[in-house]
Amino acid sequence: MDKIRIRGGRPLQGEIEISGAKNASLPLMAAGLLTDERLVLTRVPVLADTQTMALLLEQHGIAVERPANDGHTLSLGGPITNTEAPYDIVSRMRASILVLGPLLARTREARVSLPGGCEIGARPVDLHLKGLEQMGATILLEGGYVNAKAPNGLQGATIVFPLPSVGATENLLMAATLANGRTVLANAAREPEIINLCDCLVAMGAQITGIGTDRLTIDGVASLHGATCAVIADRIETGTYACAAGITGGTLHLRGGRLDHLGALVSTLAEVGVEITATDTGITVQRRNGLHGVDAMTSPYPGFPTDMQAQYMVLMSVAEGASMITETIFENRFMHVPELNRMGARINVHGASAIVRGTPWLSGAPVMATDLRASVSLILAGLVARGETIVNDVHHLDRGFETVERKLAACGADIERMT
């Protein structure tokens, strides 16, 4: 299995091209199930998760093609020939549940494996299922599968989420585009990735209002047509490299990065001493006057993103003073803490909070990646650590970060992937 070796101590300088967002690509790919016509997606990152979603769509009969001259463009199209999403594919990626709503809306039936557990904590799909039941679907859980039927088609409904769930918002949004009548999604998630999905669905002929707010109104239509849609820049990759600039004391231009998509991360990093400035082609990030400990608490967008918690913890590990990081989204997302402590970080976990006491330096060590965001946090730690760091089990990294070692090496990092 691949590992990544880093020799730390080099400030990053240069430009990094921000890839298309994984978390936007997956629901956009699932939207290909909503029409027989061709859906063309540009700026799709080449990742293990997008490849898994392509495999799942092919399982349903959708032809997935990449033009020979553009590996970041996907062309999706064709009739649905199979309504089952099998366990062996769904178990690789929890976002596979996003095919449930489109399949049910198009074919009036679907059999989708339950995703099961997740390293970072429970991620139940009950909000997806309850919402579809409110839209008239009959759902039976049997043998680890969701068996859903709507023989008369899905019906519009008013669905109030008890909490803003990104996955449930996306699933029910896609289902509602082909439902009979009007659907209202209240207390909906409003991440940039959901806006990206809404804009694409509108381009396909959907009727959606309230885009960008927590109240989406969808008037169902008889059918959707093909379109060409671009995947937005990955805000988590942008934030990760912003932390890398701060950690190493360098200056990075993040081409394609969107300041307006970073939410609370911008103001938090400014307090820490990391300045982010918008440019005509992206954003520039540089450290100002040292790093200072600042508390952070994860919350739904536009709050501090849970997907940035591990990277931010590395930044706090080398900041002056102490900070407290509180995780409110997932209950088991501190698995990177023991590995960071092996590198000399001083972090104590108390329930849902981690107390981080900054130290002048970290020390290189062999460490183990436990999940996607934890794996990149260990790479950030290696960039600032004295000596050599070996990050093992980096298959997690390949699920969500495109060629991270090449991008960092081009900006002066001493980093390489070893097979």
Residue pairs with C-beta under 8 A, 6 or more apart in sequence:
1 392
1 393
1 394
1 395
2 394
2 395
2 417
2 418
2 419
3 390
3 391
3 392
3 393
3 394
3 417
3 418
4 379
4 382
4 390
4 391
4 394
4 397
4 405
4 415
4 416
4 417
4 418
5 388
5 389
5 390
5 391
5 415
5 416
5 418
6 364
6 379
6 382
6 383
6 385
6 388
6 389
6 391
6 413
6 414
6 415
7 364
7 387
7 388
7 389
7 414
7 415
8 362
8 364
8 382
8 383
8 384
8 385
8 386
8 387
8 389
8 414
9 384
9 385
9 386
10 248
10 383
10 412
10 413
10 414
11 248
11 249
11 250
11 251
11 412
12 244
12 245
12 248
12 250
12 251
12 252
12 383
12 408
12 411
12 412
12 413
13 250
13 251
13 252
13 411
13 412
14 252
14 253
14 410
14 411
14 412
15 252
15 253
15 254
15 255
15 411
16 241
16 252
16 253
16 254
16 255
16 407
16 408
16 410
16 411
17 255
17 256
17 407
18 233
18 234
18 237
18 238
18 241
18 254
18 255
18 256
18 257
18 282
19 43
19 45
19 233
19 234
19 237
19 402
20 42
20 43
20 44
20 45
20 72
20 230
20 231
20 232
20 233
20 234
21 45
21 192
21 193
21 196
21 231
21 232
21 233
21 234
21 235
21 236
21 237
22 45
22 47
22 49
22 50
22 234
22 399
22 400
23 166
23 191
23 193
23 234
23 236
24 192
24 193
24 196
24 197
24 231
24 232
24 234
25 41
25 44
25 45
25 50
25 53
25 231
26 49
26 50
26 53
26 93
26 95
26 98
27 95
27 98
27 170
27 174
27 193
27 197
28 41
28 44
28 196
28 197
28 200
28 229
28 231
29 41
29 44
29 50
29 53
29 54
29 57
29 74
29 76
30 53
30 57
30 98
30 99
30 102
30 170
30 174
31 39
31 102
31 174
31 197
31 200
31 201
31 204
32 39
32 57
32 62
32 76
32 77
33 57
33 60
33 62
33 80
33 99
33 102
33 103
33 106
34 102
34 105
34 106
34 174
34 177
34 178
34 201
34 204
34 224
35 204
35 223
35 224
35 225
35 226
36 77
36 78
36 79
37 77
37 224
37 225
37 226
38 75
38 76
38 77
38 226
39 75
39 76
39 77
39 204
39 226
39 227
39 228
39 229
40 73
40 74
40 75
40 76
40 226
40 227
40 228
40 229
41 73
41 74
41 75
41 76
41 228
41 229
41 230
41 231
42 70
42 72
42 73
42 228
42 229
42 230
42 231
43 72
43 230
43 231
43 232
43 233
44 50
44 72
44 73
44 74
44 231
45 72
45 231
45 234
45 402
46 71
46 72
46 402
47 398
47 399
47 400
47 401
47 402
48 395
48 398
48 399
49 93
49 95
49 399
49 400
50 74
52 89
52 92
52 93
52 96
53 93
53 95
53 96
54 64
54 74
55 89
56 85
56 89
56 90
56 96
56 99
57 64
57 76
57 99
58 64
59 82
59 84
59 85
59 86
59 89
60 80
60 81
60 82
60 83
60 85
60 99
60 103
61 78
61 79
61 80
61 81
61 82
62 76
62 77
62 78
62 80
63 75
63 76
63 77
63 78
64 74
64 75
64 76
65 74
65 75
65 76
66 73
66 74
66 75
67 73
67 75
77 226
80 103
80 106
80 107
83 103
83 107
83 109
83 110
83 111
84 110
84 111
84 112
85 96
85 99
85 100
85 103
85 110
85 111
85 112
85 113
86 113
87 113
87 144
87 145
89 96
89 113
90 96
90 97
90 112
90 113
90 114
90 115
91 113
91 115
91 116
93 115
93 399
94 115
94 118
94 123
94 167
95 167
96 112
96 113
96 115
97 112
97 115
97 125
97 128
97 167
97 171
98 167
98 170
98 171
98 174
99 110
99 112
100 110
100 112
100 128
100 132
100 146
100 148
100 171
101 128
101 132
101 170
101 171
101 172
101 173
101 174
101 175
102 174
102 175
103 109
103 110
103 112
104 110
104 132
104 137
104 148
104 149
104 150
104 154
104 175
105 154
105 174
105 175
105 176
105 177
105 178
105 179
106 178
108 149
108 150
108 151
108 152
108 153
109 148
109 149
109 150
110 146
110 147
110 148
111 145
111 146
111 147
111 148
112 145
112 146
112 148
113 144
113 145
113 146
114 125
114 141
114 144
114 145
114 146
115 123
115 125
116 144
119 332
119 335
119 370
119 371
120 330
120 332
120 333
120 335
120 371
121 330
121 331
121 332
121 333
122 331
123 167
123 330
125 146
125 167
125 168
127 161
127 162
127 165
127 167
127 168
128 165
128 167
128 168
128 171
128 172
129 139
129 146
129 148
131 157
131 159
131 161
131 168
131 171
131 172
131 175
132 139
132 148
132 150
132 154
132 171
132 172
132 175
133 139
134 157
134 159
135 150
135 154
135 155
135 156
135 157
135 159
135 172
135 175
135 176
135 179
135 183
136 150
136 152
136 153
136 154
136 155
136 157
137 148
137 149
137 150
137 154
138 148
138 149
138 150
139 146
139 147
139 148
140 146
140 147
140 148
141 147
153 178
153 179
153 180
154 175
154 176
154 178
154 179
154 180
154 220
155 179
155 180
155 181
156 176
156 179
156 180
156 181
156 182
156 183
156 218
156 219
156 220
157 183
157 184
158 183
158 184
158 186
159 172
159 183
159 184
159 185
159 186
160 186
160 187
161 168
161 169
161 185
161 186
161 187
161 188
161 189
162 187
163 187
163 300
164 187
164 188
164 189
164 190
164 214
164 300
165 189
166 189
166 191
166 193
166 194
168 189
169 185
169 188
169 189
169 194
169 216
170 193
170 194
170 197
172 183
172 185
173 185
173 188
173 194
173 197
173 198
173 201
173 208
173 216
173 218
174 197
174 201
176 183
176 185
176 218
176 220
177 201
177 204
177 206
177 207
177 208
177 218
177 220
177 221
177 224
178 220
178 221
178 222
178 223
178 224
179 218
179 220
180 220
181 219
181 220
182 217
182 218
182 219
182 220
183 217
183 218
183 220
184 215
184 216
184 217
184 218
185 215
185 216
185 217
185 218
186 214
186 215
187 214
187 215
188 194
188 213
188 214
188 215
188 216
189 214
189 300
189 301
190 212
190 213
190 214
190 301
190 302
191 300
191 301
192 232
192 235
192 258
192 261
192 301
193 232
195 211
195 212
196 229
196 231
196 232
198 206
198 208
198 211
198 216
199 211
199 229
200 227
200 229
201 208
201 224
202 208
202 211
203 227
203 228
203 229
204 224
204 225
204 226
204 227
205 221
205 223
205 224
205 225
206 218
206 221
206 224
207 218
207 219
207 220
207 221
208 216
208 217
208 218
209 216
209 217
210 216
210 217
232 258
232 261
233 256
233 257
233 258
233 261
235 257
235 258
235 261
235 262
235 305
236 305
236 307
236 308
236 373
236 400
237 401
237 402
238 254
238 257
238 258
238 261
238 262
238 283
239 262
239 265
239 305
239 308
239 311
240 308
240 311
240 376
240 380
240 401
241 252
241 254
241 257
241 285
241 407
242 252
242 254
242 257
242 262
242 265
242 269
242 274
242 276
242 283
242 285
243 269
243 274
243 308
243 311
243 312
243 314
243 315
243 380
244 250
244 252
244 380
244 383
244 408
245 251
245 252
245 274
245 285
245 286
245 287
246 269
246 272
246 273
246 274
246 285
246 287
246 291
246 315
247 314
247 315
247 318
247 380
247 383
247 384
248 383
248 384
249 287
250 286
250 287
250 411
250 412
251 284
251 285
251 286
252 284
252 285
252 286
252 411
253 279
253 281
253 282
253 283
253 284
253 285
254 282
254 283
254 284
254 285
255 281
255 282
256 281
256 282
257 282
257 283
258 283
259 266
259 276
259 278
259 283
262 276
263 301
263 302
263 303
263 304
263 305
264 299
264 302
264 303
264 304
265 304
265 305
265 308
266 276
268 294
268 296
268 304
268 312
269 275
269 276
270 276
271 292
271 294
272 291
272 292
272 293
272 294
272 315
272 316
272 319
273 287
273 288
273 289
273 290
273 291
273 292
273 319
274 285
274 286
274 287
274 288
274 291
274 315
275 285
275 286
275 287
275 288
276 283
276 284
276 285
277 283
277 284
277 285
290 320
291 315
291 318
291 319
291 320
291 358
292 319
292 320
292 321
293 316
293 319
293 320
293 321
293 322
293 323
293 356
293 358
294 316
294 319
294 323
295 323
295 324
295 325
295 326
296 304
296 309
296 312
296 323
296 325
296 326
297 303
297 304
297 325
297 326
297 328
298 304
298 305
298 306
298 309
298 326
298 327
298 328
298 329
299 328
299 329
300 329
304 312
306 327
306 328
306 329
306 330
306 333
307 373
308 373
309 325
309 327
309 333
309 373
310 333
310 336
310 373
310 374
310 376
310 377
311 373
311 376
311 377
311 380
312 325
313 325
313 336
313 337
313 340
313 347
313 354
313 356
313 377
314 340
314 345
314 377
314 380
314 381
314 384
315 380
316 323
316 325
316 356
316 358
317 340
317 345
317 346
317 347
317 356
317 358
317 359
317 362
317 381
318 358
318 359
318 360
318 361
318 362
318 384
319 356
319 358
320 358
321 357
321 358
322 355
322 356
322 357
322 358
323 355
323 356
323 358
324 353
324 354
324 355
324 356
325 353
325 354
325 356
326 352
326 353
326 354
327 333
327 334
327 352
327 353
327 354
328 352
331 352
333 371
333 373
334 349
334 354
335 370
335 371
335 374
336 370
336 371
336 373
336 374
336 377
336 378
337 345
337 347
337 349
337 354
339 367
339 368
339 370
339 374
339 378
340 347
340 362
340 377
340 378
340 381
341 347
342 365
342 367
343 362
343 363
343 364
343 365
343 367
343 381
343 382
343 385
343 389
344 359
344 361
344 362
344 363
344 385
345 356
345 359
345 362
345 381
346 356
346 357
346 358
346 359
347 354
347 355
347 356
347 357
348 354
348 355
349 355
361 384
361 385
361 386
362 381
362 384
362 385
362 386
363 385
363 386
363 387
364 382
364 385
364 386
364 387
364 388
364 389
365 385
365 387
365 389
365 390
366 389
366 390
366 392
367 378
367 381
367 389
367 390
367 391
367 392
368 391
368 392
368 393
369 375
369 378
369 391
369 392
369 393
369 394
369 396
369 397
370 393
370 396
371 396
372 396
372 397
372 399
372 400
372 401
373 400
374 396
375 391
375 393
375 394
375 396
375 397
376 397
376 400
376 401
376 404
378 389
378 391
379 391
379 397
379 404
379 408
379 415
381 389
382 389
382 391
382 415
383 408
383 413
383 415
391 397
394 417
397 404
405 415
405 416
405 417
408 415
409 415
409 416
